[in-house]
Amino acid sequence: MSNPPVLVWCEIPVTDMEKACDFYAKVFGYKMEIDTNGPNPMAVLNGMSEATAGHLYPGSPSEVGSGNTVHLAILNGDSVENAAKRAEENGGTVGGPIIEIEFGRWQYGTDPDGNSIGLFEPVKAA
């Protein structure tokens, strides 16, 4: 492969699957469904199992500030500011300034379990 994806998959541990699916659906606009066909329940982020993505699973999140940060895209031309407001309204947190770089902007936050997330708004195509 000349240009393989850098990230293949990520897993986000959560203590309450339904609550977590609700959070990610409301904050990011993702389609979230719990799949119980495997050995453990999981919910693929935005239902995109055929692409580079990730999923939620029942597990024990790291202590706040000690785990990895997963930056997740805000869809459909939405903004970091709107997603941050939804995150706080649905049990998450946001903190620090909005960071702007060439290909987008983001703000750090946590989901209701304390998992570190980045609310990422890509640059709109011209």
C-alpha positions in Angstrom: 0.0 0.0 0.0 1.4 3.3 -0.9 -0.9 5.4 1.3 -2.4 3.2 4.0 -4.6 4.9 6.6 -2.7 5.9 9.8 -5.5 5.0 12.1 -7.3 1.7 11.4 -9.7 1.5 14.3 -10.3 2.9 17.8 -12.2 1.5 20.8 -13.8 3.8 23.4 -14.7 2.1 26.7 -18.0 3.2 28.2 -19.9 2.2 31.3 -23.4 2.7 29.9 -23.8 1.8 26.2 -27.2 3.4 25.7 -26.2 6.7 27.4 -22.9 6.8 25.4 -24.7 6.1 22.1 -27.1 8.9 23.0 -24.2 11.3 23.7 -22.3 10.6 20.5 -25.5 10.8 18.4 -26.5 14.1 20.0 -23.1 15.8 20.0 -21.7 14.6 16.6 -24.9 13.7 14.7 -23.7 10.1 14.4 -26.0 7.2 13.7 -25.5 4.9 16.7 -26.9 1.4 17.1 -25.9 -1.2 19.6 -24.9 -4.5 18.0 -25.2 -7.6 20.2 -24.2 -10.2 17.5 -20.6 -10.6 18.7 -19.1 -11.8 21.9 -19.6 -8.3 23.4 -22.0 -5.5 22.6 -20.6 -2.6 20.5 -21.8 0.4 18.7 -19.8 1.5 15.6 -19.3 5.3 15.4 -21.7 6.6 12.8 -22.4 3.0 11.7 -19.3 3.1 9.4 -17.9 -0.4 9.9 -16.6 -0.5 6.3 -14.3 2.4 6.8 -11.6 3.6 9.1 -13.6 4.3 12.3 -14.1 2.9 15.8 -16.7 1.8 18.2 -18.0 2.1 21.8 -17.9 -1.0 24.0 -18.7 -1.9 27.6 -15.5 -1.3 29.5 -13.6 0.7 32.1 -12.4 4.2 30.9 -9.0 5.5 31.9 -8.8 8.1 34.6 -9.5 11.5 33.2 -6.3 13.0 31.8 -4.5 9.6 31.5 -5.9 8.1 28.3 -5.6 8.8 24.6 -7.6 11.6 22.9 -9.8 10.5 20.0 -10.7 13.4 17.7 -14.1 12.9 16.1 -15.5 14.8 13.1 -18.5 17.1 13.4 -20.7 16.4 10.4 -22.8 18.4 7.9 -21.1 21.7 8.3 -21.8 22.0 12.0 -19.4 24.0 14.2 -17.2 23.3 17.2 -19.2 25.8 19.2 -22.5 24.0 18.6 -21.0 20.6 19.3 -19.4 21.9 22.6 -22.7 23.2 23.8 -24.4 19.9 23.0 -21.5 18.0 24.8 -22.1 20.0 28.0 -25.9 19.6 27.7 -25.5 15.9 27.5 -23.1 15.1 30.3 -19.7 15.8 28.7 -17.2 18.6 29.3 -15.2 21.0 27.1 -12.2 23.0 28.0 -9.5 25.2 26.7 -9.6 27.4 23.6 -10.7 26.4 20.1 -7.5 25.4 18.2 -7.3 26.3 14.6 -5.0 24.6 12.1 -4.8 24.5 8.3 -7.3 21.6 7.8 -9.8 22.4 10.6 -10.4 23.4 14.1 -11.2 21.6 17.4 -11.7 21.8 21.1 -10.8 19.3 23.7 -13.5 17.7 25.9 -14.6 14.5 27.5 -17.6 12.2 27.1 -19.8 11.4 30.1 -17.3 8.6 31.1 -14.4 11.0 31.1 -12.9 9.7 27.8 -10.8 12.4 26.2 -12.3 13.5 22.9 -11.6 16.3 20.4 -14.6 18.0 18.8 -13.2 18.4 15.2 -14.6 20.7 12.6 -12.9 20.1 9.2 -12.3 23.0 6.8 -15.2 23.3 4.4 -14.4 22.4 0.8 -14.4 25.5 -1.5 
